[in-house]
Amino acid sequence: MPKRYEELKSQLPVSRLSIDVLLALRVLYDKPENDVELRQQIAELSREPSKLEREYRSEWEAYVLRELVLDLKQNTQRSPAIFIDSVLSRIESLKESCPYYKAYKQQISQATPADDSTTQLFPTPWRQQLMMLLLPVTTVKPLKPTE
């Protein structure tokens, strides 16, 4: 992976996303070969809710970072603004119409204690979180044909 994508990965603030936004990105970038793993992780939360913060969150952050950068890399001919709009619209569509996301979100809300210290009183709206995450994408210049 070119150095500029490695630098971009280090700048994307995935750790600042709420769990529901992180889950949406994880579902968005899920691949058929990883679907079983995600379903198993979500199912395990009913037995061991502590795994969400102890294991799965960091795994999902790494997965989302990798897939987001790969998505950007595959769309280097697009402007950063068009790429960001594409991600935002796909996330909005997923939130509204993906039954897997809705079911997973319900299971995660049951696994997250109400007094969890990571719960914010005034959670940052989705779009704001996604824009915060994707803002570093604007620094990536489109590839020239020789790169």
Secondary structure in CASP SS format (residue, H / E / C, confidence):
PFRMAT SS
TARGET T0000
AUTHOR 0000-0000-0000
METHOD secondary structure of the structure
MODEL  1
M C 1.00
P C 1.00
K H 1.00
R H 1.00
Y H 1.00
E H 1.00
E H 1.00
L H 1.00
K H 1.00
S H 1.00
Q H 1.00
L C 1.00
P C 1.00
V H 1.00
S H 1.00
R H 1.00
L C 1.00
S C 1.00
I H 1.00
D H 1.00
V H 1.00
L H 1.00
L H 1.00
A H 1.00
L H 1.00
R H 1.00
V H 1.00
L H 1.00
Y C 1.00
D C 1.00
K C 1.00
P H 1.00
E H 1.00
N H 1.00
D H 1.00
V H 1.00
E H 1.00
L H 1.00
R H 1.00
Q H 1.00
Q H 1.00
I H 1.00
A H 1.00
E H 1.00
L C 1.00
S C 1.00
R C 1.00
E C 1.00
P C 1.00
S C 1.00
K H 1.00
L H 1.00
E H 1.00
R H 1.00
E H 1.00
Y H 1.00
R H 1.00
S H 1.00
E H 1.00
W H 1.00
E H 1.00
A H 1.00
Y H 1.00
V H 1.00
L H 1.00
R H 1.00
E H 1.00
L H 1.00
V H 1.00
L H 1.00
D H 1.00
L H 1.00
K H 1.00
Q H 1.00
N C 1.00
T C 1.00
Q C 1.00
R C 1.00
S C 1.00
P H 1.00
A H 1.00
I H 1.00
F H 1.00
I H 1.00
D H 1.00
S H 1.00
V H 1.00
L H 1.00
S H 1.00
R H 1.00
I H 1.00
E H 1.00
S H 1.00
L H 1.00
K H 1.00
E H 1.00
S H 1.00
C C 1.00
P H 1.00
Y H 1.00
Y H 1.00
K H 1.00
A H 1.00
Y H 1.00
K H 1.00
Q H 1.00
Q H 1.00
I H 1.00
S H 1.00
Q H 1.00
A H 1.00
T C 1.00
P C 1.00
A C 1.00
D C 1.00
D C 1.00
S C 1.00
T C 1.00
T C 1.00
Q C 1.00
L C 1.00
F C 1.00
P C 1.00
T C 1.00
P C 1.00
W H 1.00
R H 1.00
Q H 1.00
Q H 1.00
L H 1.00
M H 1.00
M H 1.00
L H 1.00
L H 1.00
L H 1.00
P H 1.00
V H 1.00
T H 1.00
T H 1.00
V C 1.00
K C 1.00
P C 1.00
L C 1.00
K C 1.00
P C 1.00
T C 1.00
E C 1.00
END
